[in-house]
Amino acid sequence: MRASWKAFLQDESGVTAIEYGILAASMAAAIGLIFGSDGVFITALKDRFQSIANQITTTNNNAK
């Protein structure tokens, strides 16, 4: 009984898969928090794209 318990505690098969699963879940949660709401990151990204669109429009109007 003692030998089987010791073997069970030393068995590391499947540990890597569990670690990758935890890592993937953590990354999914972080991405969800960053992109899931209108936070600072999303607002800054929208503002930057709007600035680029305004510059394109201005350049296009000046070329006419």
C-alpha positions as CSV (number, residue, x, y, z in Angstrom):
1,M,0.0,0.0,0.0
2,R,2.8,2.4,0.9
3,A,4.6,1.7,-2.3
4,S,1.6,2.4,-4.4
5,W,0.9,5.7,-2.5
6,K,4.5,6.8,-3.1
7,A,4.3,5.9,-6.8
8,F,1.1,7.9,-7.0
9,L,2.7,11.0,-5.5
10,Q,5.7,10.7,-7.8
11,D,3.7,10.2,-11.0
12,E,3.9,13.4,-13.1
13,S,2.1,12.3,-16.2
14,G,-0.4,14.8,-17.3
15,V,1.0,17.6,-15.3
16,T,2.2,19.5,-18.4
17,A,-1.2,19.3,-19.9
18,I,-2.8,20.7,-16.8
19,E,-0.2,23.5,-16.7
20,Y,-1.0,24.5,-20.3
21,G,-4.7,24.4,-19.5
22,I,-4.2,26.8,-16.6
23,L,-2.1,29.0,-18.7
24,A,-4.6,29.1,-21.5
25,A,-7.5,29.9,-19.1
26,S,-5.4,32.7,-17.6
27,M,-4.7,34.2,-21.0
28,A,-8.3,34.0,-22.0
29,A,-9.4,35.7,-18.8
30,A,-6.8,38.5,-19.3
31,I,-7.8,39.0,-22.9
32,G,-11.5,39.1,-21.9
33,L,-10.8,41.8,-19.3
34,I,-8.7,43.9,-21.6
35,F,-11.0,43.8,-24.7
36,G,-14.4,43.0,-23.0
37,S,-15.2,46.4,-21.7
38,D,-14.8,50.1,-22.6
39,G,-11.7,50.5,-20.5
40,V,-8.7,52.7,-20.9
41,F,-7.1,50.4,-23.5
42,I,-10.2,50.3,-25.7
43,T,-10.7,54.0,-25.5
44,A,-7.1,54.7,-26.4
45,L,-7.3,52.4,-29.3
46,K,-10.5,53.9,-30.6
47,D,-9.1,57.4,-30.2
48,R,-5.9,56.4,-32.2
49,F,-7.9,54.9,-35.0
50,Q,-10.1,58.1,-35.1
51,S,-7.0,60.2,-35.3
52,I,-5.7,58.2,-38.2
53,A,-9.0,58.4,-40.0
54,N,-9.1,62.2,-39.5
55,Q,-5.6,62.5,-40.9
56,I,-6.5,60.4,-44.0
57,T,-9.6,62.6,-44.5
58,T,-7.6,65.8,-44.2
59,T,-5.0,64.6,-46.6
60,N,-7.6,63.5,-49.1
61,N,-9.4,66.9,-48.9
62,N,-6.2,68.8,-49.4
63,A,-5.3,66.7,-52.5
64,K,-8.4,67.8,-54.3
